[in-house]
Amino acid sequence: MKNRYESQGEITVIYLDRRNGSSIPAIVSSCRLPDLQEFPHKWVAAWRETTQSYYVLSRIRDKNDVWRTVYLHRFLNNPRKKEDVDHRDRDTLNNLDDNLRNVRRKKNNKNRRPNGSVSREEWNHYEKLQNEELARG
């Protein structure tokens, strides 16, 4: 069964079903809905410990019958080989076009949240620097 989509103007919500019967909403730009509806597999939410967040992905079999993972943000942005897709606001369920950008790994790592071992003051300073960097593009 494929995902349920709900268009809300320029934003479309994708409902990612969970085993317990609940669902997790993710968002994409509505102009991407035709591409998503043509995708033959179901999108799911997978928790990543390294980022402490859910990513939207699908598992597909390639022509050699090997399972591979397709991440929604990479599917939408189609980065070059040495590029990552960065979520500008760090919300991995926000896959709106204006929230995704193709960047080199170094720049993507600069937009990461620090681990839980930093003080509130360090975090506030870090957030301020990151917001200035994001504003510059």
Order of alpha helices (4+ residues) and beta strands (2+ residues): beta-beta-beta-alpha-beta-beta-beta-alpha-beta-beta-beta-alpha-alpha
